[in-house]
């Protein structure tokens, strides 16, 4: 089984100054939801990144810009909790 997490970083700056993840990453989040289930798709989201409308209720861990390594233990805990038999 592949790792059930998706890294969403602030890559695309919008005209109004907001930043969001690339659209293909948002699409992948939807595929994660469909294949793993609503509560089992673990998103790792850079703080300040615009969240997409149907991400509410998904499991996510946020990190400060450039500090994704700081949340590795949180991500592993979420994966172990959601996939105890892995």
C-alpha positions in Angstrom: 0.0 0.0 0.0 1.2 3.5 -0.8 1.5 6.1 1.9 -2.0 7.6 2.5 -0.9 11.3 2.8 -0.8 14.2 0.4 1.4 17.3 0.8 -0.4 20.6 0.0 2.0 23.5 -0.2 1.4 27.1 -1.2 2.5 27.0 -4.8 0.1 29.0 -6.9 -0.3 32.7 -6.0 -3.7 34.2 -7.1 -4.4 37.7 -8.4 -5.7 38.8 -4.9 -2.5 37.6 -3.2 -3.9 34.3 -1.8 -1.9 31.1 -2.3 -3.3 27.7 -3.0 -2.0 24.3 -3.8 -1.6 23.4 -7.5 -4.9 22.2 -9.0 -3.6 18.7 -9.7 -2.9 18.3 -5.9 -6.4 19.3 -5.1 -7.6 16.7 -7.7 -5.5 14.1 -6.0 -7.0 14.9 -2.6 -10.4 14.1 -4.1 -9.1 10.8 -5.4 -7.7 10.0 -2.0 -11.1 10.7 -0.5 -12.8 8.4 -3.0 -10.4 5.5 -2.6 -9.5 5.7 1.1 -12.6 7.2 2.7 -13.4 10.6 4.0 -11.6 10.2 7.4 -8.6 8.3 6.1 -7.1 10.7 3.5 -4.4 12.5 5.5 -3.6 16.0 4.1 -0.4 17.8 5.2 -1.2 21.5 4.5 1.2 24.4 4.6 -0.1 27.2 6.8 -1.6 30.0 4.8 -2.6 27.8 1.9 -6.2 28.3 0.8 -8.2 25.2 1.6 -10.6 23.8 -1.0 -14.3 23.8 -0.2 -14.8 20.1 0.4 -11.7 19.6 2.6 -13.7 20.3 5.7 -13.9 17.1 7.8 -10.8 15.5 6.3 -7.9 14.6 8.5 -5.1 17.1 8.2 -1.9 18.3 9.8 -0.7 21.8 9.2 2.9 23.0 9.1 4.7 26.3 9.0 6.2 27.3 5.6 9.4 25.4 4.9 9.0 23.4 8.1 7.3 20.2 6.9 9.9 18.1 8.7 8.5 19.4 12.0 5.2 17.5 11.6 6.5 14.1 10.6 5.6 12.5 13.9 2.1 14.0 13.7 1.7 12.6 10.2 2.9 9.2 11.3 0.4 9.2 14.3 -2.5 10.1 12.0 -1.5 7.3 9.6 -1.2 4.7 12.4 -4.5 5.8 13.8 -6.4 5.6 10.5 -4.6 2.5 9.3 -3.9 0.4 12.4 -3.4 -2.8 10.4 -0.7 -1.4 8.1 
